[in-house]
Amino acid sequence: MQQRAFVPFLVLAIGVMIASTSAIMIRFAQDTGMPSLAIAAGRMLVAALILLPLAWLRVGHELRRLQPRQIGWGLLSGVFLALHFAAWISSLAYTSVASSVALVSTSPLWIALLSFLLFREKPGAVAIGGIALTMIGSILIGVSDASGSTGDYPQATLGNMLAVLGALTVSGYLLIGRNLRRTLSLLAYIWLVYTSAAVILLVWVLVQGVPLLGFALIAYLCIIGLAVGPQLLGHTSFNWALRYLSATFIAVAVLGEPIGSAVLAWLVFGEGFAPLQLGGFVLVLMGIYFASQMERPRDPPPREPLASHSP
């Protein structure tokens, strides 16, 4: 029983480590000249195409019985996910990897607030303290970059604002997923949401006239890597954990991603750390630890009949 209780935390930790590679692959693709919107669309499109045969073979019967409200909520979740990637990936063109990933991970603040307003879920004192530490740590990382102490980013403020927009939109994605997962299997849920996001981004790219072809091979290899790694393995592990852990805790745990991304950026791109950044990383890790002390894995609720539930 104790081993089973540990599994959601282990899956979440592995997902965070895989997701940490996302910013590095995005930066490589951007360095070839590929537009941020094309990277976002490519990432989701490849992920949706990989899922298509698997989903229809394994859960086709479930997908054919989707109710209109489930489809509607799935589409809305896809909208939030599409906006999240469009905003966050664009932010990486204007600010450092560390600041972008740290600020996009401020979603616990918004999720905790919305969870209280919508679901009357009040986090405990220790959990609130953990969230506060992660917020302070993320702010320190962002301030360090905006002050110019970590490199030359003349448009760092724009990049940081886009990262915060990414945090707001991913909060909506996680909160909708928390309810929608009560009626859908993991595979059915991620196919519905990832495909919705892919279609939205593809239409956006076509309307804007953003080029998708003619870039270096490394850019397309990075898109495939983003789809298979951070998206299908990383994000899917977060969605799986939603049935066992709260959306607030998952969002706090994902704040470990900035540390992994910053270390990789240092190794690959030579983006150094300022003292203020290092202090922020320490606070982020402390916040994750304290938030985890109040979290207890729960048994997944039985899926409710398709016709009787609306997220």
DOMAR-99164 format. One record per atom (N, C-alpha, C): x negated, y negated, z; residue in one letter. Coordinates in steps of 0.02 Angstrom, whole numbers, padded with zeros to 5 digits, always signed. Layout:
<nodes>
XYZA
...
</nodes>
This chain:
<nodes>
-00042+00060+00000M
+00000+00000+00000M
-00044-00063+00000M
-00098-00060+00041Q
-00143-00117+00044Q
-00178-00127-00023Q
-00195-00071-00057Q
-00226-00076-00122Q
-00178-00107-00172Q
-00115-00087-00170R
-00065-00116-00215R
-00057-00190-00203R
-00060-00212-00140A
-00053-00283-00124A
-00112-00323-00152A
-00169-00291-00160F
-00229-00326-00184F
-00228-00334-00260F
-00191-00291-00295V
-00193-00290-00369V
-00174-00357-00400V
-00119-00390-00379P
-00103-00454-00411P
-00159-00506-00406P
-00194-00507-00348F
-00249-00554-00340F
-00307-00536-00387F
-00321-00471-00395L
-00375-00449-00438L
-00360-00466-00511L
-00299-00452-00533V
-00279-00468-00602V
-00284-00543-00614V
-00261-00582-00566L
-00264-00655-00573L
-00336-00679-00577L
-00381-00651-00536A
-00451-00672-00536A
-00483-00657-00603A
-00469-00598-00631I
-00497-00580-00696I
-00470-00627-00750I
-00406-00643-00746G
-00376-00689-00794G
-00408-00757-00792G
-00424-00781-00731V
-00456-00847-00724V
-00526-00846-00756V
-00563-00791-00745M
-00630-00787-00774M
-00627-00786-00850M
-00580-00750-00878I
-00573-00749-00951I
-00552-00817-00977I
-00506-00850-00942A
-00482-00916-00964A
-00538-00968-00962A
-00588-00956-00920S
-00643-01005-00914S
-00682-01012-00978S
-00678-00963-01022T
-00715-00967-01086T
-00679-01009-01138T
-00617-01027-01124S
-00576-01062-01174S
-00606-01127-01197S
-00625-01170-01149A
-00651-01237-01167A
-00715-01232-01208A
-00755-01182-01195I
-00818-01174-01232I
-00805-01158-01305I
-00759-01111-01318M
-00742-01093-01387M
-00708-01151-01423M
-00667-01188-01387I
-00634-01247-01417I
-00686-01298-01438I
-00735-01312-01394R
-00787-01360-01410R
-00828-01338-01471R
-00843-01274-01477F
-00879-01248-01535F
-00838-01261-01599F
-00773-01247-01596A
-00730-01258-01655A
-00726-01332-01672A
-00720-01375-01622Q
-00717-01448-01634Q
-00782-01473-01665Q
-00838-01443-01646D
-00902-01465-01673D
-00909-01450-01748D
-00868-01405-01774T
-00868-01392-01846T
-00824-01441-01884T
-00789-01484-01848G
-00744-01532-01880G
-00672-01511-01881G
-00656-01453-01853M
-00587-01430-01853M
-00546-01474-01805M
-00489-01501-01828P
-00447-01543-01785P
-00419-01504-01725P
-00409-01540-01670S
-00384-01509-01609S
-00316-01476-01619S
-00272-01508-01657L
-00206-01480-01669L
-00210-01415-01709L
-00257-01412-01755A
-00266-01351-01794A
-00292-01294-01749A
-00335-01311-01702I
-00360-01260-01655I
-00303-01234-01612I
-00261-01279-01587A
-00204-01258-01545A
-00157-01213-01585A
-00141-01234-01646A
-00095-01194-01688A
-00126-01126-01706A
-00189-01126-01723G
-00222-01063-01741G
-00224-01015-01683G
-00239-01040-01624R
-00241-00998-01564R
-00175-00963-01553R
-00121-01001-01554M
-00055-00972-01540M
-00031-00928-01597M
-00046-00948-01659L
-00023-00908-01716L
-00056-00840-01717L
-00121-00837-01706V
-00155-00772-01705V
-00129-00729-01648V
-00119-00759-01590A
-00093-00721-01533A
-00023-00693-01548A
+00020-00734-01579A
+00088-00712-01595A
+00087-00655-01647A
+00043-00660-01696L
+00039-00608-01748L
+00013-00542-01719L
-00034-00546-01672I
-00059-00485-01639I
-00004-00452-01599I
+00037-00492-01566L
+00091-00466-01524L
+00150-00439-01565L
+00160-00464-01625L
+00221-00448-01663L
+00233-00373-01671L
+00187-00333-01699P
+00202-00261-01706P
+00208-00225-01639P
+00166-00245-01591L
+00168-00213-01525L
+00234-00225-01490L
+00258-00287-01493A
+00320-00305-01460A
+00380-00269-01491A
+00383-00267-01557W
+00442-00236-01589W
+00441-00161-01584W
+00381-00131-01576L
+00378-00059-01567L
+00394-00039-01495L
+00370-00079-01447R
+00378-00061-01377R
+00442-00087-01345R
+00462-00149-01361V
+00520-00179-01328V
+00569-00208-01379V
+00569-00179-01439G
+00614-00204-01491G
+00687-00203-01469G
+00707-00150-01433H
+00776-00145-01410H
+00793-00202-01363H
+00744-00222-01321E
+00756-00277-01275E
+00761-00344-01312E
+00719-00353-01362L
+00720-00415-01400L
+00785-00422-01440L
+00811-00366-01464R
+00873-00370-01503R
+00933-00386-01458R
+00926-00377-01392R
+00982-00390-01346R
+00973-00456-01308R
+00927-00498-01331L
+00917-00562-01297L
+00981-00604-01300L
+00996-00634-01243Q
+01054-00677-01239Q
+01036-00748-01262Q
+01085-00787-01286P
+01071-00855-01310P
+01035-00898-01258P
+01054-00891-01193R
+01022-00931-01142R
+00949-00911-01132R
+00936-00846-01137Q
+00867-00824-01131Q
+00825-00851-01189Q
+00852-00849-01249I
+00817-00876-01307I
+00806-00950-01298I
+00856-00985-01274G
+00850-01057-01263G
+00795-01075-01213G
+00795-01039-01157W
+00742-01051-01107W
+00674-01032-01134W
+00672-00978-01173G
+00608-00957-01203G
+00582-01010-01251G
+00626-01039-01291L
+00606-01092-01337L
+00581-01153-01299L
+00615-01171-01245L
+00593-01228-01205L
+00525-01216-01174L
+00515-01155-01150S
+00449-01137-01123S
+00396-01142-01177S
+00414-01120-01238G
+00367-01125-01294G
+00351-01198-01311G
+00400-01242-01305V
+00388-01313-01317V
+00337-01340-01267V
+00346-01323-01203F
+00299-01346-01152F
+00229-01318-01165F
+00226-01254-01184L
+00161-01223-01197L
+00127-01255-01257L
+00165-01269-01309A
+00137-01301-01368A
+00110-01371-01351A
+00149-01410-01314L
+00126-01476-01294L
+00065-01473-01249L
+00064-01422-01206H
+00006-01413-01161H
-00058-01404-01201H
-00057-01358-01249F
-00118-01345-01287F
-00136-01404-01332F
-00086-01437-01362A
-00100-01494-01405A
-00135-01549-01365A
-00109-01563-01305A
-00137-01617-01263A
-00205-01597-01235A
-00209-01537-01207W
-00272-01518-01173W
-00329-01509-01222W
-00317-01474-01278I
-00370-01463-01326I
-00394-01530-01355I
-00347-01576-01365S
-00368-01643-01389S
-00411-01678-01337S
-00398-01667-01273S
-00436-01701-01221S
-00510-01682-01223S
-00525-01621-01245L
-00593-01598-01247L
-00636-01634-01298L
-00603-01671-01344A
-00640-01710-01393A
-00662-01777-01365A
-00636-01796-01305Y
-00649-01863-01279Y
-00683-01863-01211Y
-00681-01807-01175T
-00710-01807-01108T
-00748-01741-01098T
-00782-01735-01042S
-00824-01676-01030S
-00781-01615-01017S
-00810-01557-01028V
-00776-01494-01015V
-00753-01490-00942V
-00798-01508-00896A
-00783-01503-00825A
-00723-01546-00807A
-00722-01609-00829S
-00667-01654-00811S
-00602-01632-00844S
-00605-01613-00907S
-00544-01593-00942S
-00511-01534-00909S
-00551-01482-00895V
-00522-01421-00866V
-00500-01434-00794V
-00536-01476-00758A
-00516-01490-00689A
-00451-01528-00687A
-00443-01579-00729L
-00383-01620-00727L
-00322-01584-00754L
-00332-01541-00805V
-00275-01503-00830V
-00251-01453-00778V
-00295-01439-00730S
-00277-01391-00678S
-00245-01424-00617S
-00226-01487-00622T
-00191-01519-00566T
-00118-01499-00563T
-00098-01450-00601S
-00028-01428-00604S
+00001-01407-00536S
-00038-01383-00487P
-00007-01365-00423P
+00032-01422-00392P
+00006-01483-00399L
+00041-01541-00371L
+00111-01548-00401L
+00115-01542-00467W
+00179-01550-00501W
+00224-01490-00489W
+00195-01430-00487I
+00235-01370-00476I
+00264-01370-00406I
+00222-01388-00356A
+00246-01389-00287A
+00303-01439-00280A
+00295-01498-00312L
+00347-01549-00308L
+00412-01526-00341L
+00406-01498-00402L
+00465-01475-00437L
+00497-01415-00404L
+00456-01370-00375S
+00484-01312-00340S
+00525-01334-00280S
+00502-01386-00246F
+00540-01412-00189F
+00605-01445-00212F
+00601-01485-00265L
+00659-01521-00289L
+00711-01474-00321L
+00688-01425-00358L
+00733-01381-00395L
+00754-01319-00356L
+00706-01290-00318F
+00720-01225-00286F
+00716-01229-00210F
+00703-01289-00183R
+00699-01299-00110R
+00646-01254-00079R
+00591-01243-00114E
+00536-01203-00088E
+00486-01251-00056E
+00480-01247+00009K
+00434-01291+00046K
+00371-01252+00064K
+00313-01270+00037P
+00252-01234+00054P
+00232-01246+00126P
+00198-01197+00156G
+00176-01204+00225G
+00121-01255+00233G
+00104-01270+00295A
+00053-01321+00309A
-00015-01303+00280A
-00035-01239+00288V
-00100-01218+00262V
-00101-01222+00186V
-00046-01201+00155A
-00042-01204+00082A
-00045-01277+00058A
-00011-01322+00095I
-00013-01392+00077I
-00084-01419+00082I
-00118-01398+00136G
-00188-01418+00144G
-00232-01393+00087G
-00220-01331+00065G
-00258-01303+00009G
-00245-01341-00055G
-00182-01358-00067I
-00165-01396-00127I
-00198-01465-00124I
-00197-01496-00065A
-00227-01562-00058A
-00302-01560-00073A
-00336-01508-00048L
-00408-01502-00062L
-00421-01494-00136L
-00381-01453-00169T
-00391-01444-00241T
-00379-01508-00279T
-00329-01546-00258M
-00314-01609-00291M
-00372-01658-00283M
-00398-01663-00221I
-00453-01709-00208I
-00515-01688-00248I
-00528-01623-00249G
-00585-01598-00286G
-00579-01613-00361G
-00520-01603-00389S
-00509-01617-00460S
-00518-01691-00475S
-00493-01733-00430I
-00499-01806-00440I
-00573-01827-00438I
-00611-01798-00392L
-00682-01814-00388L
-00718-01796-00453L
-00701-01739-00481I
-00732-01719-00545I
-00715-01767-00600I
-00651-01787-00602G
-00629-01834-00654G
-00661-01902-00646G
-00665-01928-00584V
-00696-01993-00572V
-00770-01992-00590V
-00803-01936-00576S
-00874-01930-00591S
-00886-01938-00666S
-00842-01907-00706D
-00850-01912-00779D
-00833-01982-00804D
-00778-02011-00779A
-00756-02077-00802A
-00807-02131-00785A
-00846-02120-00732S
-00896-02170-00712S
-00958-02167-00756S
-00962-02116-00799G
-01019-02110-00844G
-01078-02074-00813G
-01069-02045-00755S
-01125-02014-00720S
-01141-01945-00748S
-01097-01917-00789T
-01109-01850-00816T
-01121-01850-00891T
-01129-01908-00920G
-01141-01910-00992G
-01106-01969-01024G
-01115-01975-01089D
-01088-02033-01125D
-01021-02014-01157D
-00967-02033-01124Y
-00899-02020-01150Y
-00861-02086-01150Y
-00869-02126-01204P
-00838-02193-01205P
-00762-02190-01202P
-00731-02134-01221Q
-00658-02128-01219Q
-00637-02077-01166Q
-00675-02074-01112A
-00660-02026-01059A
-00591-02037-01029A
-00570-02099-01023T
-00504-02113-00993T
-00448-02082-01035T
-00453-02090-01101L
-00403-02059-01145L
-00404-01983-01138L
-00464-01954-01136G
-00470-01882-01128G
-00440-01858-01062G
-00453-01896-01009N
-00426-01878-00943N
-00350-01883-00941N
-00322-01934-00975M
-00249-01941-00977M
-00217-01883-01016M
-00249-01863-01070L
-00223-01806-01108L
-00226-01742-01067L
-00279-01735-01026A
-00285-01676-00983A
-00229-01675-00931A
-00213-01733-00902V
-00159-01736-00853V
-00092-01720-00887V
-00082-01744-00948L
-00021-01726-00985L
-00018-01651-00995L
-00076-01620-01008G
-00078-01547-01013G
-00058-01513-00949G
-00075-01544-00892A
-00057-01516-00827A
+00019-01521-00817A
+00049-01576-00835L
+00121-01584-00827L
+00160-01534-00869L
+00138-01524-00931T
+00175-01479-00976T
+00165-01406-00957T
+00106-01388-00933V
+00096-01318-00913V
+00136-01303-00850V
+00151-01353-00810S
+00192-01343-00750S
+00263-01322-00771S
+00290-01356-00822G
+00356-01336-00847G
+00356-01266-00875G
+00302-01248-00910Y
+00295-01181-00938Y
+00295-01127-00883Y
+00258-01139-00829L
+00254-01090-00775L
+00319-01085-00736L
+00352-01141-00724L
+00415-01139-00686L
+00471-01104-00725L
+00475-01116-00790I
+00524-01080-00830I
+00508-01006-00832I
+00443-00990-00839G
+00423-00920-00842G
+00439-00883-00778G
+00434-00917-00722R
+00449-00886-00657R
+00520-00859-00656R
+00568-00895-00684N
+00637-00873-00684N
+00652-00826-00742N
+00625-00840-00800L
+00639-00799-00858L
+00611-00729-00851L
+00555-00722-00814R
+00525-00656-00804R
+00568-00611-00761R
+00619-00638-00727R
+00663-00596-00688R
+00709-00554-00731R
+00718-00574-00793T
+00764-00537-00837T
+00729-00505-00896T
+00665-00522-00906L
+00629-00496-00964L
+00566-00459-00943L
+00549-00407-00980S
+00485-00374-00969S
+00429-00421-00990S
+00368-00406-00968L
+00312-00449-00983L
+00302-00456-01059L
+00303-00401-01095L
+00290-00402-01167L
+00344-00441-01204L
+00407-00431-01185A
+00461-00468-01218A
+00455-00543-01203A
+00437-00559-01142Y
+00432-00630-01123Y
+00376-00665-01161Y
+00315-00635-01160I
+00260-00670-01192I
+00269-00674-01267I
+00300-00622-01298W
+00312-00627-01370W
+00359-00685-01385W
+00412-00691-01347L
+00461-00744-01359L
+00429-00814-01350L
+00391-00823-01296V
+00363-00889-01282V
+00304-00905-01327V
+00258-00857-01336Y
+00200-00870-01378Y
+00220-00882-01450Y
+00269-00844-01475T
+00292-00854-01544T
+00326-00921-01552T
+00366-00941-01502S
+00399-01007-01505S
+00346-01062-01508S
+00295-01058-01465A
+00242-01108-01465A
+00205-01109-01532A
+00192-01049-01560A
+00155-01045-01623A
+00194-01078-01679A
+00260-01065-01683V
+00301-01095-01736V
+00303-01171-01728V
+00312-01195-01667I
+00314-01267-01655I
+00249-01300-01676I
+00192-01272-01657L
+00128-01301-01675L
+00115-01297-01750L
+00135-01242-01782L
+00125-01235-01854L
+00165-01288-01892L
+00228-01298-01872V
+00269-01350-01904V
+00238-01418-01892V
+00214-01430-01833W
+00182-01494-01815W
+00121-01506-01861W
+00080-01455-01870V
+00021-01460-01913V
+00041-01476-01985V
+00092-01441-02010L
+00113-01451-02080L
+00142-01521-02090L
+00182-01543-02043V
+00213-01610-02048V
+00159-01665-02046V
+00109-01655-02004Q
+00055-01705-01997Q
+00003-01699-02053Q
+00006-01645-02092G
-00043-01636-02145G
-00112-01619-02120G
-00115-01587-02062V
-00179-01568-02033V
-00207-01507-02069V
-00269-01510-02093P
-00297-01453-02130P
-00311-01392-02085P
-00298-01334-02113L
-00311-01271-02077L
-00367-01231-02109L
-00384-01246-02170L
-00434-01208-02208L
-00495-01251-02225L
-00549-01215-02243G
-00609-01250-02266G
-00660-01265-02212G
-00654-01233-02154F
-00701-01245-02100F
-00751-01187-02094F
-00803-01196-02055A
-00855-01146-02047A
-00827-01082-02015A
-00860-01026-02029L
-00838-00962-02003L
-00834-00961-01927L
-00881-00996-01894I
-00881-00997-01821I
-00816-01025-01793I
-00785-01072-01828A
-00723-01102-01804A
-00667-01049-01803A
-00664-01008-01854Y
-00611-00957-01857Y
-00625-00899-01808Y
-00689-00884-01798L
-00707-00834-01748L
-00687-00858-01678L
-00696-00922-01666C
-00676-00951-01601C
-00601-00948-01592C
-00562-00960-01645I
-00490-00957-01640I
-00467-00886-01624I
-00498-00837-01657I
-00481-00767-01641I
-00499-00751-01569I
-00558-00775-01548G
-00579-00764-01479G
-00532-00796-01429G
-00508-00857-01445L
-00460-00891-01401L
-00395-00853-01396L
-00372-00825-01452A
-00309-00788-01453A
-00313-00723-01413A
-00368-00687-01423V
-00374-00622-01390V
-00394-00629-01316V
-00441-00674-01302G
-00466-00681-01234G
-00422-00724-01189G
-00433-00790-01190P
-00394-00834-01145P
-00319-00829-01152P
-00294-00818-01214Q
-00221-00818-01223Q
-00190-00750-01204Q
-00208-00697-01242L
-00176-00633-01231L
-00197-00599-01166L
-00260-00607-01147L
-00283-00576-01084L
-00277-00624-01025L
-00299-00686-01034G
-00297-00734-00979G
-00227-00756-00960G
-00192-00789-01007H
-00125-00814-00993H
-00076-00758-00977H
-00084-00701-01010T
-00038-00646-00997T
-00047-00619-00926T
-00108-00621-00900S
-00118-00599-00831S
-00082-00647-00783S
-00080-00712-00799F
-00044-00760-00758F
+00031-00744-00759F
+00056-00729-00819N
+00128-00714-00825N
+00146-00649-00789N
+00101-00600-00791W
+00114-00538-00755W
+00117-00551-00680W
+00071-00592-00656A
+00067-00607-00584A
+00127-00647-00560A
+00163-00680-00604L
+00221-00719-00584L
+00275-00677-00550L
+00275-00612-00562R
+00325-00568-00530R
+00304-00549-00459R
+00243-00564-00440Y
+00218-00545-00374Y
+00196-00605-00332Y
+00173-00658-00364L
+00147-00716-00329L
+00185-00778-00350L
+00185-00829-00308S
+00221-00890-00324S
+00186-00929-00380S
+00226-00969-00417A
+00198-01010-00470A
+00149-01060-00441A
+00162-01085-00380T
+00117-01133-00349T
+00049-01102-00336T
+00049-01041-00307F
-00015-01009-00292F
-00054-00993-00356F
-00019-00970-00407I
-00053-00954-00470I
-00086-01017-00498I
-00049-01073-00496A
-00077-01135-00522A
-00138-01157-00481A
-00136-01145-00415V
-00194-01162-00373V
-00253-01117-00389V
-00240-01052-00398A
-00294-01005-00413A
-00326-01021-00480A
-00286-01044-00528V
-00312-01060-00594V
-00361-01119-00590V
-00359-01156-00534L
-00407-01211-00525L
-00479-01185-00519L
-00487-01119-00512G
-00555-01091-00515G
-00584-01095-00585G
-00541-01106-00635E
-00564-01110-00704E
-00615-01166-00716E
-00606-01226-00686P
-00655-01279-00698P
-00726-01260-00679P
-00733-01221-00625I
-00800-01201-00604I
-00832-01157-00657I
-00795-01106-00680G
-00821-01062-00731G
-00836-01099-00796G
-00791-01143-00816S
-00801-01182-00878S
-00861-01229-00872S
-00868-01261-00814A
-00923-01308-00804A
-00991-01272-00805A
-00994-01213-00775V
-01056-01175-00776V
-01073-01154-00847V
-01024-01132-00885L
-01036-01113-00955L
-01056-01173-00997L
-01024-01231-00984A
-01041-01291-01021A
-01113-01312-01007A
-01135-01303-00944W
-01204-01318-00926W
-01252-01272-00963W
-01235-01207-00966L
-01279-01159-00998L
-01281-01167-01074L
-01222-01181-01104V
-01217-01182-01177V
-01231-01251-01206V
-01202-01304-01176F
-01208-01371-01204F
-01254-01417-01165F
-01280-01394-01109G
-01324-01435-01069G
-01289-01491-01033G
-01223-01484-01021E
-01185-01535-00983E
-01201-01526-00908E
-01240-01572-00881G
-01262-01566-00812G
-01208-01584-00762G
-01225-01574-00699F
-01179-01589-00644F
-01203-01650-00606F
-01157-01695-00592A
-01171-01751-00547A
-01153-01730-00476A
-01183-01762-00425P
-01167-01744-00355P
-01092-01747-00341P
-01057-01796-00369L
-00985-01802-00358L
-00948-01742-00386L
-00970-01719-00445Q
-00940-01660-00475Q
-00949-01598-00431Q
-01010-01589-00407L
-01024-01530-00365L
-00981-01531-00302L
-00973-01590-00272G
-00929-01596-00214G
-00858-01577-00231G
-00835-01598-00291G
-00768-01580-00313G
-00760-01505-00322G
-00810-01472-00349F
-00806-01400-00358F
-00799-01364-00291F
-00838-01387-00241V
-00834-01357-00175V
-00764-01363-00146V
-00734-01422-00152L
-00667-01433-00126L
-00615-01390-00163L
-00623-01382-00228V
-00578-01340-00267V
-00579-01268-00241V
-00640-01242-00231L
-00646-01173-00206L
-00617-01166-00136L
-00628-01216-00093M
-00599-01214-00026M
-00523-01215-00029M
-00496-01255-00074G
-00424-01259-00081G
-00393-01194-00102G
-00426-01159-00149I
-00402-01094-00171I
-00402-01045-00113I
-00455-01047-00072Y
-00459-01001-00016Y
-00402-01014+00034Y
-00392-01076+00053F
-00340-01091+00102F
-00270-01076+00075F
-00259-01091+00012A
-00193-01076-00017A
-00180-01001-00017A
-00233-00962-00029S
-00224-00889-00032S
-00207-00859+00036S
-00224-00893+00091Q
-00211-00867+00157Q
-00136-00865+00173Q
-00098-00906+00140M
-00025-00909+00152M
+00014-00867+00102M
-00021-00838+00054E
+00014-00802+00001E
+00014-00727+00016E
+00072-00697+00011R
+00078-00624+00019R
+00112-00596-00042R
+00081-00547-00077P
+00113-00519-00135P
+00181-00490-00117P
+00228-00499-00161R
+00295-00473-00149R
+00311-00420-00201R
+00356-00375-00183D
+00378-00327-00233D
+00416-00363-00287D
+00406-00343-00350P
+00442-00379-00404P
+00516-00368-00398P
+00556-00421-00406P
+00628-00412-00402P
+00653-00370-00460P
+00704-00329-00449P
+00731-00290-00504P
+00758-00336-00558P
+00746-00317-00621R
+00771-00358-00674R
+00847-00357-00675R
+00876-00416-00680E
+00948-00421-00678E
+00977-00405-00746E
+01040-00383-00749P
+01069-00368-00814P
+01065-00428-00860P
+01052-00414-00924L
+01042-00468-00971L
+01100-00515-00976L
+01160-00490-00970A
+01218-00532-00981A
+01237-00572-00920A
+01209-00557-00862S
+01233-00588-00801S
+01188-00642-00774S
+01131-00655-00807H
+01083-00701-00777H
+01067-00757-00825H
+01062-00816-00799S
+01036-00872-00837S
+00980-00904-00797S
+00920-00912-00828P
+00863-00938-00791P
+00876-01006-00763P
</nodes>
